[in-house]
């Protein structure tokens, strides 16, 4: 098995696990309040990341006050904001709808870069943003299906995607060099600290604990959060960045498939159309970059490629 094929396999497994977090969050939403679930997730993941840092001899990053503030903001947006909004949204709408919406992350990140960083988009980026918007609007305005479809729930999940996009933007603002493992450890630790206070405010009367929800949180912490990290970076080390970005399109597909197979949720024409638009947007952003990179590599002399 070639190194590149191994990379593709690891990336695929990582994104399938990301898709499974939608199902875990749907189960959590039934029996556990959002901040309590988020605090528990990071309480479990944080010590495991510390063990991984010790095992791999990863050094602790040296950070200034500005970087610490940025990391706290990252944890509030990407770690806590994403998880709590996803769980809250899934208490109102279906996992299938959520799978479509989370697929917009690469496109939302590009839109945030345009709006916040002032980057100039080309036609391809604008077309991808428009396609992703059509995909989300397709499920927002589809015929109502009672408790399984809620525009407010979809809005909360889209808010989670925006939070994750802000996480990516804030990461670009860091001055210090932080290894992926150290960053994951910091996000888990700071995420726990940020979520703990609102979790304590969530009284037992509003946070219904049950074994299924707790098991789903443990799965979320152990498998997608920790094992998913290991798989993603093992895969990313074997392929180019643009190749790795293509595999993010597997997350919404796996989320919709899991919702159908595990939760028995129906997948209708509107959702298929929505996910088709989102996938087309993501692939439209990434595939041309890969092709351009390969053309450049072929054009270089053998010693420079």
C-alpha positions as CSV (number, residue, x, y, z in Angstrom):
1,X,0.0,0.0,0.0
2,X,1.5,3.3,-1.1
3,X,2.0,6.2,1.3
4,X,-0.4,8.4,-0.6
5,X,-3.1,5.7,-0.6
6,X,-2.6,5.3,3.1
7,X,-3.1,9.0,3.4
8,X,-6.3,8.9,1.5
9,X,-7.6,6.1,3.7
10,X,-6.7,7.9,6.9
11,X,-8.3,11.1,5.7
12,X,-11.5,9.3,4.7
13,X,-11.8,7.5,8.0
14,X,-11.2,10.8,9.8
15,X,-14.0,12.6,7.9
16,X,-16.4,9.7,8.3
17,X,-15.8,10.0,12.1
18,X,-16.6,13.8,11.8
19,X,-19.8,12.9,10.1
20,X,-20.7,10.5,13.0
21,X,-20.5,13.4,15.4
22,X,-23.8,14.6,14.0
23,X,-25.4,11.3,15.1
24,X,-23.7,11.5,18.5
25,X,-24.9,15.1,19.0
26,X,-28.4,14.1,18.1
27,X,-28.4,11.4,20.8
28,X,-26.8,13.9,23.3
29,X,-29.5,16.5,22.5
30,X,-32.2,14.2,23.8
31,X,-30.7,13.6,27.3
32,X,-28.0,16.2,28.1
33,X,-27.9,20.0,28.0
34,X,-25.4,21.5,25.5
35,X,-22.8,23.1,27.9
36,X,-22.8,20.1,30.2
37,X,-22.2,17.8,27.3
38,X,-19.4,20.0,25.9
39,X,-17.7,20.3,29.3
40,X,-17.8,16.5,29.7
41,X,-16.5,15.9,26.2
42,X,-13.4,18.0,26.8
43,X,-12.9,16.7,30.3
44,X,-12.5,13.3,28.8
45,X,-10.4,14.4,25.8
46,X,-8.0,16.7,27.5
47,X,-6.0,14.2,29.6
48,X,-5.8,11.9,26.5
49,X,-4.2,14.7,24.5
50,X,-1.7,15.2,27.4
51,X,-0.8,11.5,27.2
52,X,-0.3,11.7,23.5
53,X,1.9,14.8,23.9
54,X,4.0,12.9,26.4
55,X,4.1,9.8,24.3
56,X,5.2,11.7,21.2
57,X,7.5,14.0,23.1
58,X,5.7,17.0,21.8
59,X,6.9,20.2,23.4
60,X,4.7,22.7,25.2
61,X,4.3,25.9,23.0
62,X,5.8,29.2,24.2
63,X,3.0,31.7,24.0
64,X,2.7,35.5,24.6
65,X,-0.4,37.2,26.0
66,X,-1.8,38.0,22.6
67,X,-1.7,34.4,21.5
68,X,-3.3,33.2,24.8
69,X,-6.2,35.6,24.2
70,X,-6.6,34.3,20.6
71,X,-6.5,30.7,21.8
72,X,-9.2,31.5,24.4
73,X,-11.3,33.1,21.6
74,X,-10.7,30.0,19.4
75,X,-11.8,27.7,22.2
76,X,-14.9,29.8,22.8
77,X,-15.8,29.7,19.1
78,X,-14.5,26.5,17.6
79,X,-14.6,24.2,20.7
80,X,-17.5,25.4,22.7
81,X,-19.6,27.4,20.2
82,X,-19.5,24.7,17.6
83,X,-20.4,21.8,19.9
84,X,-23.1,23.6,21.9
85,X,-24.8,25.1,18.8
86,X,-24.7,21.8,17.0
87,X,-26.3,20.0,20.0
88,X,-28.9,22.8,20.4
89,X,-29.8,22.7,16.7
90,X,-30.1,19.0,16.7
91,X,-32.7,19.2,19.5
92,X,-34.9,20.9,16.9
93,X,-34.1,19.4,13.5
94,X,-33.0,16.2,11.9
95,X,-29.5,14.8,11.7
96,X,-29.9,14.6,7.9
97,X,-30.5,18.4,7.7
98,X,-27.5,19.0,10.0
99,X,-25.3,16.8,7.7
100,X,-26.1,19.0,4.8
101,X,-25.3,22.2,6.7
102,X,-22.0,21.1,8.2
103,X,-20.8,20.4,4.7
104,X,-20.6,24.1,4.0
105,X,-17.7,24.6,6.3
106,X,-15.0,25.0,3.6
107,X,-17.1,27.5,1.8
108,X,-18.1,29.4,4.9
109,X,-14.4,29.6,5.8
110,X,-13.7,31.1,2.4
111,X,-16.6,33.6,2.8
112,X,-15.3,34.7,6.3
113,X,-11.8,35.2,4.8
114,X,-13.4,37.5,2.2
115,X,-15.5,39.5,4.7
116,X,-13.0,39.7,7.6
117,X,-9.6,39.5,6.0
118,X,-10.5,41.4,2.8
119,X,-9.4,38.7,0.5
120,X,-10.4,39.1,-3.1
121,X,-12.4,36.2,-4.4
122,X,-12.3,34.9,-7.9
123,X,-15.3,33.7,-9.8
124,X,-14.7,30.1,-8.7
125,X,-14.9,31.0,-5.0
126,X,-18.0,33.2,-5.6
127,X,-19.7,30.3,-7.5
128,X,-18.8,27.9,-4.6
129,X,-20.3,30.3,-2.0
130,X,-23.5,30.6,-4.1
131,X,-23.8,26.9,-4.6
132,X,-23.4,26.2,-0.9
133,X,-26.0,28.9,-0.1
134,X,-28.4,27.3,-2.5
135,X,-27.8,23.9,-0.8
136,X,-28.7,25.2,2.7
137,X,-31.6,27.3,1.5
138,X,-33.0,24.1,-0.2
139,X,-33.5,22.4,3.1
140,X,-34.5,25.6,5.0
141,X,-37.4,26.2,2.7
142,X,-38.5,22.6,2.0
143,X,-42.0,21.6,3.0
144,X,-42.4,21.3,6.8
145,X,-42.1,17.9,8.5
146,X,-43.2,18.7,12.0
147,X,-40.6,18.2,14.7
148,X,-38.0,16.7,12.3
149,X,-37.5,20.0,10.4
150,X,-36.9,23.4,11.9
151,X,-35.5,26.5,10.3
152,X,-34.4,27.7,13.8
153,X,-32.5,24.4,14.3
154,X,-30.9,24.7,10.9
155,X,-29.9,28.3,11.8
156,X,-28.3,27.1,15.0
157,X,-26.3,24.5,13.1
158,X,-25.2,27.0,10.6
159,X,-24.1,29.2,13.5
160,X,-22.0,26.2,14.6
161,X,-20.4,26.1,11.2
162,X,-19.7,29.9,11.4
163,X,-18.0,29.3,14.8
164,X,-15.8,26.7,13.3
165,X,-15.0,29.0,10.4
166,X,-14.0,31.7,12.9
167,X,-11.8,29.1,14.6
168,X,-9.9,28.6,11.4
169,X,-9.6,32.4,10.9
170,X,-8.3,33.0,14.4
171,X,-5.7,30.2,14.0
172,X,-4.2,32.2,11.1
173,X,-3.7,35.1,13.5
174,X,-1.5,33.2,15.9
175,X,2.1,34.4,15.9
176,X,3.6,31.4,17.7
177,X,4.2,28.1,16.0
178,X,2.0,25.5,17.6
179,X,2.0,21.8,16.6
180,X,-1.4,20.3,15.7
181,X,-1.3,18.0,18.7
182,X,-0.4,20.8,21.1
183,X,-3.2,23.0,19.6
184,X,-5.7,20.1,20.0
185,X,-4.6,19.8,23.7
186,X,-5.0,23.5,24.3
187,X,-8.4,23.6,22.6
188,X,-9.6,20.7,24.8
189,X,-8.3,22.3,28.0
190,X,-9.5,25.8,27.3
191,X,-12.8,24.4,25.9
192,X,-13.4,22.6,29.1
193,X,-12.7,25.8,31.1
194,X,-14.9,28.0,28.9
195,X,-17.8,25.5,29.0
196,X,-17.6,24.7,32.7
197,X,-19.2,27.9,34.1
198,X,-22.3,27.8,31.9
199,X,-22.5,24.1,32.5
200,X,-22.7,24.7,36.2
201,X,-25.5,27.1,35.6
202,X,-27.5,24.4,33.8
203,X,-29.4,23.0,36.8
204,X,-30.4,19.3,37.0
205,X,-33.9,20.3,36.1
206,X,-32.7,21.6,32.7
207,X,-30.1,19.0,32.1
208,X,-31.6,15.5,31.8
209,X,-28.8,13.0,32.2
210,X,-29.2,9.5,30.8
211,X,-26.9,6.7,29.9
212,X,-27.4,7.0,26.2
213,X,-26.4,10.7,26.1
214,X,-23.4,10.1,28.3
215,X,-22.3,7.2,26.2
216,X,-22.6,9.4,23.1
217,X,-20.5,12.1,24.8
218,X,-17.8,9.5,25.6
219,X,-17.8,8.3,22.0
220,X,-17.6,12.0,20.8
221,X,-14.6,12.6,23.0
222,X,-12.7,9.3,22.4
223,X,-13.3,8.5,18.8
224,X,-14.0,11.6,16.6
225,X,-12.1,14.1,18.9
226,X,-8.9,12.0,19.7
227,X,-8.8,9.2,17.2
228,X,-10.1,11.5,14.5
229,X,-7.2,13.9,15.2
230,X,-4.6,11.1,14.9
231,X,-6.1,9.8,11.6
232,X,-6.4,13.3,10.1
233,X,-2.9,14.3,10.7
234,X,-1.5,10.9,9.8
235,X,-3.3,11.3,6.5
236,X,-2.4,14.9,6.0
237,X,1.3,14.1,6.4
238,X,1.1,11.8,3.4
239,X,-0.7,14.1,0.9
240,X,-0.8,17.8,-0.1
241,X,-3.0,20.3,1.7
242,X,-5.3,20.7,-1.3
243,X,-5.7,17.0,-1.6
244,X,-6.6,16.7,2.1
245,X,-9.2,19.5,1.8
246,X,-11.1,17.5,-0.7
247,X,-11.8,14.8,1.9
248,X,-13.8,17.3,4.0
249,X,-16.6,16.6,1.5
250,X,-17.0,13.1,3.0
251,X,-18.2,14.5,6.4
252,X,-21.7,15.6,5.2
253,X,-22.1,12.5,3.1
254,X,-21.3,10.2,6.1
255,X,-23.6,12.3,8.4
256,X,-26.5,11.8,6.0
257,X,-25.7,8.1,5.5
258,X,-25.5,7.5,9.3
259,X,-28.7,9.4,9.9
260,X,-30.5,7.1,7.4
261,X,-28.8,3.9,8.6
262,X,-28.6,4.4,12.3
263,X,-31.5,6.8,13.1
264,X,-33.9,5.7,10.4
265,X,-34.3,9.3,9.2
266,X,-35.8,9.6,5.7
267,X,-33.6,11.2,3.0
268,X,-35.8,13.3,0.7
269,X,-35.3,14.9,-2.6
270,X,-34.7,18.3,-1.0
271,X,-31.9,17.0,1.2
272,X,-30.3,15.1,-1.8
273,X,-30.4,18.3,-3.8
274,X,-29.0,20.3,-0.9
275,X,-26.1,17.9,-0.3
276,X,-25.4,17.8,-4.1
277,X,-25.1,21.6,-4.1
278,X,-22.8,21.6,-1.1
279,X,-20.6,18.8,-2.5
280,X,-20.3,20.6,-5.8
281,X,-19.3,23.8,-4.0
282,X,-16.6,22.0,-2.0
283,X,-15.2,20.1,-4.9
284,X,-15.3,23.2,-7.1
285,X,-13.1,24.9,-4.6
286,X,-10.5,22.2,-4.2
287,X,-10.3,20.0,-7.3
288,X,-9.0,22.9,-9.6
289,X,-6.2,23.5,-7.0
290,X,-5.1,19.9,-7.2
291,X,-5.1,19.9,-10.9
292,X,-3.2,23.1,-11.1
293,X,-0.6,21.8,-8.6
294,X,-0.1,18.6,-10.7
295,X,0.3,20.6,-13.9
296,X,2.9,22.8,-12.1
297,X,4.7,19.7,-10.8
298,X,4.9,18.1,-14.3
299,X,6.2,21.4,-15.7
300,X,9.1,21.5,-13.2
301,X,12.5,19.9,-14.0
302,X,12.9,16.5,-12.3
303,X,15.3,17.9,-9.7
304,X,12.8,20.6,-8.6
305,X,9.5,18.7,-8.6
